[in-house]
Amino acid sequence: MKKMKNDPAMLEEYDFTGGVRGKYAKRYAEGTNVVVIEPDVAEYFPDHDSVNEALRGLAAIIIRQRRAEQGHGEGCGKTVSHPPANR
């Protein structure tokens, strides 16, 4: 494969004619996190909403466990809610 003269990492096959410069720059600057999960895990999560729901549930369990370990057991009358969604 022949490489382009101005950038040795760019192959001639790359075509950006329909691309929009900076299309996702704002989202990136806001701190969007991209996480790649392994295929065996992805089988259980069809989309990003299911991943977020599962992680919020796990976070709530962790919070509840930490409070219980600190002596603020489950019977303290406080309701543990899910961590806020980062949307």
VEXKEBA-593961 format. One record per atom (N, C-alpha, C): residue in one letter; atom name; y, z, x; residue number from 1. Coordinates in pm, whole numbers, plus 50000, padded with zeros to 5 digits. Each point is the difference from the previous one (the first is absolute). Layout:
% VEXKEBA-593961
<romi><resn>a</resn><name>CA</name><y>Y</y><z>Z</z><x>X</x><resi>NUM</resi></romi>
...
% end
This chain:
% VEXKEBA-593961
<romi><resn>m</resn><name>N</name><y>49882</y><z>50000</z><x>50083</x><resi>1</resi></romi>
<romi><resn>m</resn><name>CA</name><y>50118</y><z>50000</z><x>49917</x><resi>1</resi></romi>
<romi><resn>m</resn><name>C</name><y>50124</y><z>50000</z><x>50088</x><resi>1</resi></romi>
<romi><resn>k</resn><name>N</name><y>50087</y><z>49909</z><x>49974</x><resi>2</resi></romi>
<romi><resn>k</resn><name>CA</name><y>50122</y><z>49987</z><x>50077</x><resi>2</resi></romi>
<romi><resn>k</resn><name>C</name><y>50103</y><z>50103</z><x>49952</x><resi>2</resi></romi>
<romi><resn>k</resn><name>N</name><y>50068</y><z>50063</z><x>50093</x><resi>3</resi></romi>
<romi><resn>k</resn><name>CA</name><y>50099</y><z>50101</z><x>49965</x><resi>3</resi></romi>
<romi><resn>k</resn><name>C</name><y>50139</y><z>49940</z><x>50002</x><resi>3</resi></romi>
<romi><resn>m</resn><name>N</name><y>50088</y><z>50058</z><x>49920</x><resi>4</resi></romi>
<romi><resn>m</resn><name>CA</name><y>50137</y><z>49951</z><x>49994</x><resi>4</resi></romi>
<romi><resn>m</resn><name>C</name><y>50073</y><z>50034</z><x>50130</x><resi>4</resi></romi>
<romi><resn>k</resn><name>N</name><y>50093</y><z>49917</z><x>50037</x><resi>5</resi></romi>
<romi><resn>k</resn><name>CA</name><y>50069</y><z>50017</z><x>50127</x><resi>5</resi></romi>
<romi><resn>k</resn><name>C</name><y>50090</y><z>50122</z><x>50003</x><resi>5</resi></romi>
<romi><resn>n</resn><name>N</name><y>50070</y><z>50031</z><x>49890</x><resi>6</resi></romi>
<romi><resn>n</resn><name>CA</name><y>50096</y><z>50109</z><x>50003</x><resi>6</resi></romi>
<romi><resn>n</resn><name>C</name><y>49938</y><z>50139</z><x>49985</x><resi>6</resi></romi>
<romi><resn>d</resn><name>N</name><y>49879</y><z>50010</z><x>49952</x><resi>7</resi></romi>
<romi><resn>d</resn><name>CA</name><y>49933</y><z>50129</z><x>49987</x><resi>7</resi></romi>
<romi><resn>d</resn><name>C</name><y>49850</y><z>49979</z><x>50023</x><resi>7</resi></romi>
<romi><resn>p</resn><name>N</name><y>49950</y><z>50047</z><x>50112</x><resi>8</resi></romi>
<romi><resn>p</resn><name>CA</name><y>49860</y><z>49976</z><x>50032</x><resi>8</resi></romi>
<romi><resn>p</resn><name>C</name><y>49902</y><z>50066</z><x>49902</x><resi>8</resi></romi>
<romi><resn>a</resn><name>N</name><y>50045</y><z>50099</z><x>49922</x><resi>9</resi></romi>
<romi><resn>a</resn><name>CA</name><y>49912</y><z>50067</z><x>49905</x><resi>9</resi></romi>
<romi><resn>a</resn><name>C</name><y>49990</y><z>49924</z><x>49868</x><resi>9</resi></romi>
<romi><resn>m</resn><name>N</name><y>50090</y><z>49906</z><x>49976</x><resi>10</resi></romi>
<romi><resn>m</resn><name>CA</name><y>50001</y><z>49927</z><x>49874</x><resi>10</resi></romi>
<romi><resn>m</resn><name>C</name><y>49927</y><z>49867</z><x>50016</x><resi>10</resi></romi>
<romi><resn>l</resn><name>N</name><y>49900</y><z>49980</z><x>49917</x><resi>11</resi></romi>
<romi><resn>l</resn><name>CA</name><y>49925</y><z>49876</z><x>50002</x><resi>11</resi></romi>
<romi><resn>l</resn><name>C</name><y>50069</y><z>49896</z><x>49912</x><resi>11</resi></romi>
<romi><resn>e</resn><name>N</name><y>49979</y><z>49874</z><x>50029</x><resi>12</resi></romi>
<romi><resn>e</resn><name>CA</name><y>50061</y><z>49893</z><x>49921</x><resi>12</resi></romi>
<romi><resn>e</resn><name>C</name><y>49951</y><z>50001</z><x>49855</x><resi>12</resi></romi>
<romi><resn>e</resn><name>N</name><y>49884</y><z>50058</z><x>49975</x><resi>13</resi></romi>
<romi><resn>e</resn><name>CA</name><y>49945</y><z>50003</z><x>49865</x><resi>13</resi></romi>
<romi><resn>e</resn><name>C</name><y>50078</y><z>50092</z><x>49908</x><resi>13</resi></romi>
<romi><resn>y</resn><name>N</name><y>50077</y><z>50093</z><x>50055</x><resi>14</resi></romi>
<romi><resn>y</resn><name>CA</name><y>50078</y><z>50092</z><x>49918</x><resi>14</resi></romi>
<romi><resn>y</resn><name>C</name><y>50115</y><z>49924</z><x>49937</x><resi>14</resi></romi>
<romi><resn>d</resn><name>N</name><y>50010</y><z>50009</z><x>49869</x><resi>15</resi></romi>
<romi><resn>d</resn><name>CA</name><y>50105</y><z>49928</z><x>49928</x><resi>15</resi></romi>
<romi><resn>d</resn><name>C</name><y>50081</y><z>50098</z><x>49918</x><resi>15</resi></romi>
<romi><resn>f</resn><name>N</name><y>50125</y><z>50021</z><x>50037</x><resi>16</resi></romi>
<romi><resn>f</resn><name>CA</name><y>50088</y><z>50093</z><x>49930</x><resi>16</resi></romi>
<romi><resn>f</resn><name>C</name><y>50110</y><z>49928</z><x>49923</x><resi>16</resi></romi>
<romi><resn>t</resn><name>N</name><y>49980</y><z>49873</z><x>49967</x><resi>17</resi></romi>
<romi><resn>t</resn><name>CA</name><y>50105</y><z>49924</z><x>49933</x><resi>17</resi></romi>
<romi><resn>t</resn><name>C</name><y>50037</y><z>50058</z><x>49864</x><resi>17</resi></romi>
<romi><resn>g</resn><name>N</name><y>49908</y><z>50062</z><x>49929</x><resi>18</resi></romi>
<romi><resn>g</resn><name>CA</name><y>50032</y><z>50059</z><x>49870</x><resi>18</resi></romi>
<romi><resn>g</resn><name>C</name><y>50031</y><z>50149</z><x>50009</x><resi>18</resi></romi>
<romi><resn>g</resn><name>N</name><y>50003</y><z>50052</z><x>50121</x><resi>19</resi></romi>
<romi><resn>g</resn><name>CA</name><y>50022</y><z>50143</z><x>50018</x><resi>19</resi></romi>
<romi><resn>g</resn><name>C</name><y>50144</y><z>50043</z><x>49975</x><resi>19</resi></romi>
<romi><resn>v</resn><name>N</name><y>50017</y><z>50127</z><x>49967</x><resi>20</resi></romi>
<romi><resn>v</resn><name>CA</name><y>50132</y><z>50058</z><x>49978</x><resi>20</resi></romi>
<romi><resn>v</resn><name>C</name><y>50020</y><z>50109</z><x>50104</x><resi>20</resi></romi>
<romi><resn>r</resn><name>N</name><y>50099</y><z>49983</z><x>50083</x><resi>21</resi></romi>
<romi><resn>r</resn><name>CA</name><y>50026</y><z>50097</z><x>50106</x><resi>21</resi></romi>
<romi><resn>r</resn><name>C</name><y>50047</y><z>50132</z><x>49939</x><resi>21</resi></romi>
<romi><resn>g</resn><name>N</name><y>49936</y><z>50108</z><x>50041</x><resi>22</resi></romi>
<romi><resn>g</resn><name>CA</name><y>50039</y><z>50134</z><x>49956</x><resi>22</resi></romi>
<romi><resn>g</resn><name>C</name><y>49960</y><z>50035</z><x>49858</x><resi>22</resi></romi>
<romi><resn>k</resn><name>N</name><y>49906</y><z>49929</z><x>49942</x><resi>23</resi></romi>
<romi><resn>k</resn><name>CA</name><y>49960</y><z>50021</z><x>49861</x><resi>23</resi></romi>
<romi><resn>k</resn><name>C</name><y>49957</y><z>50144</z><x>49974</x><resi>23</resi></romi>
<romi><resn>y</resn><name>N</name><y>49931</y><z>50060</z><x>50093</x><resi>24</resi></romi>
<romi><resn>y</resn><name>CA</name><y>49951</y><z>50137</z><x>49982</x><resi>24</resi></romi>
<romi><resn>y</resn><name>C</name><y>50072</y><z>50100</z><x>50089</x><resi>24</resi></romi>
<romi><resn>a</resn><name>N</name><y>50111</y><z>49963</z><x>50058</x><resi>25</resi></romi>
<romi><resn>a</resn><name>CA</name><y>50071</y><z>50087</z><x>50095</x><resi>25</resi></romi>
<romi><resn>a</resn><name>C</name><y>50046</y><z>50129</z><x>49934</x><resi>25</resi></romi>
<romi><resn>k</resn><name>N</name><y>50054</y><z>49993</z><x>49879</x><resi>26</resi></romi>
<romi><resn>k</resn><name>CA</name><y>50048</y><z>50121</z><x>49932</x><resi>26</resi></romi>
<romi><resn>k</resn><name>C</name><y>49886</y><z>50097</z><x>49973</x><resi>26</resi></romi>
<romi><resn>r</resn><name>N</name><y>49889</y><z>49948</z><x>49948</x><resi>27</resi></romi>
<romi><resn>r</resn><name>CA</name><y>49884</y><z>50084</z><x>49972</x><resi>27</resi></romi>
<romi><resn>r</resn><name>C</name><y>49948</y><z>50064</z><x>50129</x><resi>27</resi></romi>
<romi><resn>y</resn><name>N</name><y>49996</y><z>49922</z><x>50106</x><resi>28</resi></romi>
<romi><resn>y</resn><name>CA</name><y>49953</y><z>50051</z><x>50129</x><resi>28</resi></romi>
<romi><resn>y</resn><name>C</name><y>50093</y><z>50112</z><x>50049</x><resi>28</resi></romi>
<romi><resn>a</resn><name>N</name><y>50131</y><z>49979</z><x>49987</x><resi>29</resi></romi>
<romi><resn>a</resn><name>CA</name><y>50097</y><z>50098</z><x>50045</x><resi>29</resi></romi>
<romi><resn>a</resn><name>C</name><y>49991</y><z>50129</z><x>49919</x><resi>29</resi></romi>
<romi><resn>e</resn><name>N</name><y>49956</y><z>49991</z><x>49875</x><resi>30</resi></romi>
<romi><resn>e</resn><name>CA</name><y>49985</y><z>50119</z><x>49915</x><resi>30</resi></romi>
<romi><resn>e</resn><name>C</name><y>49878</y><z>50082</z><x>50038</x><resi>30</resi></romi>
<romi><resn>g</resn><name>N</name><y>49918</y><z>49947</z><x>50087</x><resi>31</resi></romi>
<romi><resn>g</resn><name>CA</name><y>49886</y><z>50077</z><x>50048</x><resi>31</resi></romi>
<romi><resn>g</resn><name>C</name><y>49869</y><z>49971</z><x>49929</x><resi>31</resi></romi>
<romi><resn>t</resn><name>N</name><y>49984</y><z>49882</z><x>49950</x><resi>32</resi></romi>
<romi><resn>t</resn><name>CA</name><y>49873</y><z>49964</z><x>49938</x><resi>32</resi></romi>
<romi><resn>t</resn><name>C</name><y>49888</y><z>50014</z><x>50101</x><resi>32</resi></romi>
<romi><resn>n</resn><name>N</name><y>49894</y><z>50065</z><x>49959</x><resi>33</resi></romi>
<romi><resn>n</resn><name>CA</name><y>49886</y><z>50018</z><x>50088</x><resi>33</resi></romi>
<romi><resn>n</resn><name>C</name><y>49888</y><z>49906</z><x>49959</x><resi>33</resi></romi>
<romi><resn>v</resn><name>N</name><y>49947</y><z>49931</z><x>50094</x><resi>34</resi></romi>
<romi><resn>v</resn><name>CA</name><y>49886</y><z>49913</z><x>49975</x><resi>34</resi></romi>
<romi><resn>v</resn><name>C</name><y>49881</y><z>50061</z><x>50072</x><resi>34</resi></romi>
<romi><resn>v</resn><name>N</name><y>49895</y><z>50024</z><x>49925</x><resi>35</resi></romi>
<romi><resn>v</resn><name>CA</name><y>49879</y><z>50058</z><x>50057</x><resi>35</resi></romi>
<romi><resn>v</resn><name>C</name><y>49885</y><z>49906</z><x>49968</x><resi>35</resi></romi>
<romi><resn>v</resn><name>N</name><y>49923</y><z>49967</z><x>50098</x><resi>36</resi></romi>
<romi><resn>v</resn><name>CA</name><y>49884</y><z>49913</z><x>49980</x><resi>36</resi></romi>
<romi><resn>v</resn><name>C</name><y>49877</y><z>50089</z><x>49990</x><resi>36</resi></romi>
<romi><resn>i</resn><name>N</name><y>49928</y><z>49986</z><x>49888</x><resi>37</resi></romi>
<romi><resn>i</resn><name>CA</name><y>49879</y><z>50080</z><x>49983</x><resi>37</resi></romi>
<romi><resn>i</resn><name>C</name><y>49878</y><z>49913</z><x>50026</x><resi>37</resi></romi>
<romi><resn>e</resn><name>N</name><y>49895</y><z>50063</z><x>50040</x><resi>38</resi></romi>
<romi><resn>e</resn><name>CA</name><y>49877</y><z>49930</z><x>50033</x><resi>38</resi></romi>
<romi><resn>e</resn><name>C</name><y>49937</y><z>49942</z><x>49873</x><resi>38</resi></romi>
<romi><resn>p</resn><name>N</name><y>49927</y><z>49890</z><x>50013</x><resi>39</resi></romi>
<romi><resn>p</resn><name>CA</name><y>49940</y><z>49934</z><x>49883</x><resi>39</resi></romi>
<romi><resn>p</resn><name>C</name><y>49910</y><z>50092</z><x>49916</x><resi>39</resi></romi>
<romi><resn>d</resn><name>N</name><y>49926</y><z>50090</z><x>50064</x><resi>40</resi></romi>
<romi><resn>d</resn><name>CA</name><y>49912</y><z>50089</z><x>49923</x><resi>40</resi></romi>
<romi><resn>d</resn><name>C</name><y>50079</y><z>50097</z><x>49913</x><resi>40</resi></romi>
<romi><resn>v</resn><name>N</name><y>50118</y><z>50038</z><x>50042</x><resi>41</resi></romi>
<romi><resn>v</resn><name>CA</name><y>50087</y><z>50087</z><x>49921</x><resi>41</resi></romi>
<romi><resn>v</resn><name>C</name><y>50071</y><z>49919</z><x>49892</x><resi>41</resi></romi>
<romi><resn>a</resn><name>N</name><y>50041</y><z>49879</z><x>50035</x><resi>42</resi></romi>
<romi><resn>a</resn><name>CA</name><y>50072</y><z>49913</z><x>49907</x><resi>42</resi></romi>
<romi><resn>a</resn><name>C</name><y>49917</y><z>49967</z><x>49876</x><resi>42</resi></romi>
<romi><resn>e</resn><name>N</name><y>49869</y><z>50008</z><x>50009</x><resi>43</resi></romi>
<romi><resn>e</resn><name>CA</name><y>49913</y><z>49974</z><x>49885</x><resi>43</resi></romi>
<romi><resn>e</resn><name>C</name><y>50032</y><z>50093</z><x>49884</x><resi>43</resi></romi>
<romi><resn>y</resn><name>N</name><y>50048</y><z>50120</z><x>50030</x><resi>44</resi></romi>
<romi><resn>y</resn><name>CA</name><y>50025</y><z>50101</z><x>49897</x><resi>44</resi></romi>
<romi><resn>y</resn><name>C</name><y>50144</y><z>49998</z><x>49948</x><resi>44</resi></romi>
<romi><resn>f</resn><name>N</name><y>50087</y><z>49925</z><x>50065</x><resi>45</resi></romi>
<romi><resn>f</resn><name>CA</name><y>50141</y><z>49999</z><x>49963</x><resi>45</resi></romi>
<romi><resn>f</resn><name>C</name><y>50047</y><z>49855</z><x>49981</x><resi>45</resi></romi>
<romi><resn>p</resn><name>N</name><y>50008</y><z>49955</z><x>49875</x><resi>46</resi></romi>
<romi><resn>p</resn><name>CA</name><y>50034</y><z>49860</z><x>49974</x><resi>46</resi></romi>
<romi><resn>p</resn><name>C</name><y>50146</y><z>49963</z><x>50029</x><resi>46</resi></romi>
<romi><resn>d</resn><name>N</name><y>50089</y><z>50100</z><x>50004</x><resi>47</resi></romi>
<romi><resn>d</resn><name>CA</name><y>50142</y><z>49970</z><x>50022</x><resi>47</resi></romi>
<romi><resn>d</resn><name>C</name><y>50072</y><z>50121</z><x>50058</x><resi>47</resi></romi>
<romi><resn>h</resn><name>N</name><y>50128</y><z>49981</z><x>50031</x><resi>48</resi></romi>
<romi><resn>h</resn><name>CA</name><y>50077</y><z>50107</z><x>50063</x><resi>48</resi></romi>
<romi><resn>h</resn><name>C</name><y>50019</y><z>50120</z><x>49908</x><resi>48</resi></romi>
<romi><resn>d</resn><name>N</name><y>50007</y><z>49977</z><x>49869</x><resi>49</resi></romi>
<romi><resn>d</resn><name>CA</name><y>50016</y><z>50111</z><x>49907</x><resi>49</resi></romi>
<romi><resn>d</resn><name>C</name><y>49880</y><z>50095</z><x>50004</x><resi>49</resi></romi>
<romi><resn>s</resn><name>N</name><y>49881</y><z>49945</z><x>50009</x><resi>50</resi></romi>
<romi><resn>s</resn><name>CA</name><y>49881</y><z>50085</z><x>50005</x><resi>50</resi></romi>
<romi><resn>s</resn><name>C</name><y>49994</y><z>50079</z><x>50130</x><resi>50</resi></romi>
<romi><resn>v</resn><name>N</name><y>50044</y><z>49941</z><x>50109</x><resi>51</resi></romi>
<romi><resn>v</resn><name>CA</name><y>50005</y><z>50071</z><x>50128</x><resi>51</resi></romi>
<romi><resn>v</resn><name>C</name><y>50100</y><z>50115</z><x>49991</x><resi>51</resi></romi>
<romi><resn>n</resn><name>N</name><y>50120</y><z>49971</z><x>49948</x><resi>52</resi></romi>
<romi><resn>n</resn><name>CA</name><y>50102</y><z>50103</z><x>49989</x><resi>52</resi></romi>
<romi><resn>n</resn><name>C</name><y>49956</y><z>50114</z><x>49908</x><resi>52</resi></romi>
<romi><resn>e</resn><name>N</name><y>49936</y><z>49967</z><x>49889</x><resi>53</resi></romi>
<romi><resn>e</resn><name>CA</name><y>49953</y><z>50102</z><x>49907</x><resi>53</resi></romi>
<romi><resn>e</resn><name>C</name><y>49897</y><z>50091</z><x>50068</x><resi>53</resi></romi>
<romi><resn>a</resn><name>N</name><y>49908</y><z>49941</z><x>50073</x><resi>54</resi></romi>
<romi><resn>a</resn><name>CA</name><y>49898</y><z>50078</z><x>50070</x><resi>54</resi></romi>
<romi><resn>a</resn><name>C</name><y>50063</y><z>50089</z><x>50107</x><resi>54</resi></romi>
<romi><resn>l</resn><name>N</name><y>50096</y><z>49947</z><x>50073</x><resi>55</resi></romi>
<romi><resn>l</resn><name>CA</name><y>50063</y><z>50079</z><x>50105</x><resi>55</resi></romi>
<romi><resn>l</resn><name>C</name><y>50086</y><z>50112</z><x>49943</x><resi>55</resi></romi>
<romi><resn>r</resn><name>N</name><y>50066</y><z>49976</z><x>49886</x><resi>56</resi></romi>
<romi><resn>r</resn><name>CA</name><y>50077</y><z>50107</z><x>49936</x><resi>56</resi></romi>
<romi><resn>r</resn><name>C</name><y>49907</y><z>50111</z><x>49952</x><resi>56</resi></romi>
<romi><resn>g</resn><name>N</name><y>49884</y><z>49961</z><x>49946</x><resi>57</resi></romi>
<romi><resn>g</resn><name>CA</name><y>49902</y><z>50101</z><x>49959</x><resi>57</resi></romi>
<romi><resn>g</resn><name>C</name><y>49950</y><z>50081</z><x>50118</x><resi>57</resi></romi>
<romi><resn>l</resn><name>N</name><y>49974</y><z>49933</z><x>50110</x><resi>58</resi></romi>
<romi><resn>l</resn><name>CA</name><y>49956</y><z>50069</z><x>50121</x><resi>58</resi></romi>
<romi><resn>l</resn><name>C</name><y>50110</y><z>50093</z><x>50052</x><resi>58</resi></romi>
<romi><resn>a</resn><name>N</name><y>50124</y><z>49953</z><x>49996</x><resi>59</resi></romi>
<romi><resn>a</resn><name>CA</name><y>50112</y><z>50083</z><x>50046</x><resi>59</resi></romi>
<romi><resn>a</resn><name>C</name><y>50013</y><z>50125</z><x>49913</x><resi>59</resi></romi>
<romi><resn>a</resn><name>N</name><y>49980</y><z>49987</z><x>49869</x><resi>60</resi></romi>
<romi><resn>a</resn><name>CA</name><y>50007</y><z>50116</z><x>49911</x><resi>60</resi></romi>
<romi><resn>a</resn><name>C</name><y>49891</y><z>50101</z><x>50034</x><resi>60</resi></romi>
<romi><resn>i</resn><name>N</name><y>49881</y><z>49952</z><x>50032</x><resi>61</resi></romi>
<romi><resn>i</resn><name>CA</name><y>49890</y><z>50089</z><x>50040</x><resi>61</resi></romi>
<romi><resn>i</resn><name>C</name><y>50036</y><z>50073</z><x>50128</x><resi>61</resi></romi>
<romi><resn>i</resn><name>N</name><y>50057</y><z>49928</z><x>50097</x><resi>62</resi></romi>
<romi><resn>i</resn><name>CA</name><y>50039</y><z>50061</z><x>50127</x><resi>62</resi></romi>
<romi><resn>i</resn><name>C</name><y>50105</y><z>50108</z><x>49977</x><resi>62</resi></romi>
<romi><resn>i</resn><name>N</name><y>50100</y><z>49970</z><x>49916</x><resi>63</resi></romi>
<romi><resn>i</resn><name>CA</name><y>50105</y><z>50098</z><x>49971</x><resi>63</resi></romi>
<romi><resn>i</resn><name>C</name><y>49941</y><z>50124</z><x>49935</x><resi>63</resi></romi>
<romi><resn>r</resn><name>N</name><y>49913</y><z>49980</z><x>49901</x><resi>64</resi></romi>
<romi><resn>r</resn><name>CA</name><y>49936</y><z>50112</z><x>49931</x><resi>64</resi></romi>
<romi><resn>r</resn><name>C</name><y>49918</y><z>50084</z><x>50097</x><resi>64</resi></romi>
<romi><resn>q</resn><name>N</name><y>49926</y><z>49933</z><x>50090</x><resi>65</resi></romi>
<romi><resn>q</resn><name>CA</name><y>49917</y><z>50072</z><x>50097</x><resi>65</resi></romi>
<romi><resn>q</resn><name>C</name><y>50086</y><z>50081</z><x>50096</x><resi>65</resi></romi>
<romi><resn>r</resn><name>N</name><y>50109</y><z>49942</z><x>50047</x><resi>66</resi></romi>
<romi><resn>r</resn><name>CA</name><y>50088</y><z>50072</z><x>50093</x><resi>66</resi></romi>
<romi><resn>r</resn><name>C</name><y>50062</y><z>50122</z><x>49934</x><resi>66</resi></romi>
<romi><resn>r</resn><name>N</name><y>50040</y><z>49985</z><x>49873</x><resi>67</resi></romi>
<romi><resn>r</resn><name>CA</name><y>50057</y><z>50115</z><x>49929</x><resi>67</resi></romi>
<romi><resn>r</resn><name>C</name><y>49897</y><z>50108</z><x>49982</x><resi>67</resi></romi>
<romi><resn>a</resn><name>N</name><y>49876</y><z>49962</z><x>49969</x><resi>68</resi></romi>
<romi><resn>a</resn><name>CA</name><y>49894</y><z>50098</z><x>49982</x><resi>68</resi></romi>
<romi><resn>a</resn><name>C</name><y>49972</y><z>50073</z><x>50131</x><resi>68</resi></romi>
<romi><resn>e</resn><name>N</name><y>50003</y><z>49928</z><x>50110</x><resi>69</resi></romi>
<romi><resn>e</resn><name>CA</name><y>49977</y><z>50061</z><x>50131</x><resi>69</resi></romi>
<romi><resn>e</resn><name>C</name><y>50112</y><z>50095</z><x>50041</x><resi>69</resi></romi>
<romi><resn>q</resn><name>N</name><y>50120</y><z>49976</z><x>49948</x><resi>70</resi></romi>
<romi><resn>q</resn><name>CA</name><y>50114</y><z>50085</z><x>50032</x><resi>70</resi></romi>
<romi><resn>q</resn><name>C</name><y>50010</y><z>50120</z><x>49906</x><resi>70</resi></romi>
<romi><resn>g</resn><name>N</name><y>49903</y><z>50015</z><x>49912</x><resi>71</resi></romi>
<romi><resn>g</resn><name>CA</name><y>49999</y><z>50114</z><x>49909</x><resi>71</resi></romi>
<romi><resn>g</resn><name>C</name><y>50074</y><z>49975</z><x>49871</x><resi>71</resi></romi>
<romi><resn>h</resn><name>N</name><y>50035</y><z>49878</z><x>49973</x><resi>72</resi></romi>
<romi><resn>h</resn><name>CA</name><y>50069</y><z>49966</z><x>49876</x><resi>72</resi></romi>
<romi><resn>h</resn><name>C</name><y>49901</y><z>49938</z><x>49902</x><resi>72</resi></romi>
<romi><resn>g</resn><name>N</name><y>49879</y><z>50047</z><x>49998</x><resi>73</resi></romi>
<romi><resn>g</resn><name>CA</name><y>49891</y><z>49943</z><x>49923</x><resi>73</resi></romi>
<romi><resn>g</resn><name>C</name><y>50034</y><z>49925</z><x>49874</x><resi>73</resi></romi>
<romi><resn>e</resn><name>N</name><y>49901</y><z>49943</z><x>49940</x><resi>74</resi></romi>
<romi><resn>e</resn><name>CA</name><y>50016</y><z>49916</z><x>49881</x><resi>74</resi></romi>
<romi><resn>e</resn><name>C</name><y>50051</y><z>50081</z><x>49882</x><resi>74</resi></romi>
<romi><resn>g</resn><name>N</name><y>49980</y><z>50130</z><x>49998</x><resi>75</resi></romi>
<romi><resn>g</resn><name>CA</name><y>50040</y><z>50080</z><x>49886</x><resi>75</resi></romi>
<romi><resn>g</resn><name>C</name><y>50145</y><z>50047</z><x>50004</x><resi>75</resi></romi>
<romi><resn>c</resn><name>N</name><y>50082</y><z>49941</z><x>50081</x><resi>76</resi></romi>
<romi><resn>c</resn><name>CA</name><y>50138</y><z>50045</z><x>50015</x><resi>76</resi></romi>
<romi><resn>c</resn><name>C</name><y>50091</y><z>49952</z><x>49887</x><resi>76</resi></romi>
<romi><resn>g</resn><name>N</name><y>49950</y><z>49915</z><x>49910</x><resi>77</resi></romi>
<romi><resn>g</resn><name>CA</name><y>50078</y><z>49952</z><x>49888</x><resi>77</resi></romi>
<romi><resn>g</resn><name>C</name><y>50082</y><z>49877</z><x>50028</x><resi>77</resi></romi>
<romi><resn>k</resn><name>N</name><y>50001</y><z>49955</z><x>50123</x><resi>78</resi></romi>
<romi><resn>k</resn><name>CA</name><y>50076</y><z>49880</z><x>50036</x><resi>78</resi></romi>
<romi><resn>k</resn><name>C</name><y>49912</y><z>49877</z><x>49980</x><resi>78</resi></romi>
<romi><resn>t</resn><name>N</name><y>50062</y><z>49896</z><x>49951</x><resi>79</resi></romi>
<romi><resn>t</resn><name>CA</name><y>49929</y><z>49874</z><x>49983</x><resi>79</resi></romi>
<romi><resn>t</resn><name>C</name><y>50024</y><z>49913</z><x>50122</x><resi>79</resi></romi>
<romi><resn>v</resn><name>N</name><y>49894</y><z>49949</z><x>50055</x><resi>80</resi></romi>
<romi><resn>v</resn><name>CA</name><y>50012</y><z>49910</z><x>50114</x><resi>80</resi></romi>
<romi><resn>v</resn><name>C</name><y>50007</y><z>49858</z><x>49948</x><resi>80</resi></romi>
<romi><resn>s</resn><name>N</name><y>50108</y><z>49934</z><x>50029</x><resi>81</resi></romi>
<romi><resn>s</resn><name>CA</name><y>50014</y><z>49862</z><x>49956</x><resi>81</resi></romi>
<romi><resn>s</resn><name>C</name><y>49973</y><z>49906</z><x>50115</x><resi>81</resi></romi>
<romi><resn>h</resn><name>N</name><y>49984</y><z>49874</z><x>49966</x><resi>82</resi></romi>
<romi><resn>h</resn><name>CA</name><y>49980</y><z>49900</z><x>50104</x><resi>82</resi></romi>
<romi><resn>h</resn><name>C</name><y>50125</y><z>49988</z><x>50084</x><resi>82</resi></romi>
<romi><resn>p</resn><name>N</name><y>49986</y><z>49970</z><x>50128</x><resi>83</resi></romi>
<romi><resn>p</resn><name>CA</name><y>50117</y><z>49974</z><x>50083</x><resi>83</resi></romi>
<romi><resn>p</resn><name>C</name><y>50078</y><z>49883</z><x>49940</x><resi>83</resi></romi>
<romi><resn>p</resn><name>N</name><y>50131</y><z>49996</z><x>50023</x><resi>84</resi></romi>
<romi><resn>p</resn><name>CA</name><y>50080</y><z>49891</z><x>49942</x><resi>84</resi></romi>
<romi><resn>p</resn><name>C</name><y>49957</y><z>49863</z><x>50052</x><resi>84</resi></romi>
<romi><resn>a</resn><name>N</name><y>50004</y><z>49905</z><x>49911</x><resi>85</resi></romi>
<romi><resn>a</resn><name>CA</name><y>49967</y><z>49862</z><x>50038</x><resi>85</resi></romi>
<romi><resn>a</resn><name>C</name><y>50114</y><z>49944</z><x>50083</x><resi>85</resi></romi>
<romi><resn>n</resn><name>N</name><y>49964</y><z>49928</z><x>50104</x><resi>86</resi></romi>
<romi><resn>n</resn><name>CA</name><y>50100</y><z>49941</z><x>50089</x><resi>86</resi></romi>
<romi><resn>n</resn><name>C</name><y>50018</y><z>49855</z><x>49961</x><resi>86</resi></romi>
<romi><resn>r</resn><name>N</name><y>50080</y><z>49976</z><x>49897</x><resi>87</resi></romi>
<romi><resn>r</resn><name>CA</name><y>50015</y><z>49863</z><x>49949</x><resi>87</resi></romi>
<romi><resn>r</resn><name>C</name><y>50140</y><z>49954</z><x>50016</x><resi>87</resi></romi>
% end
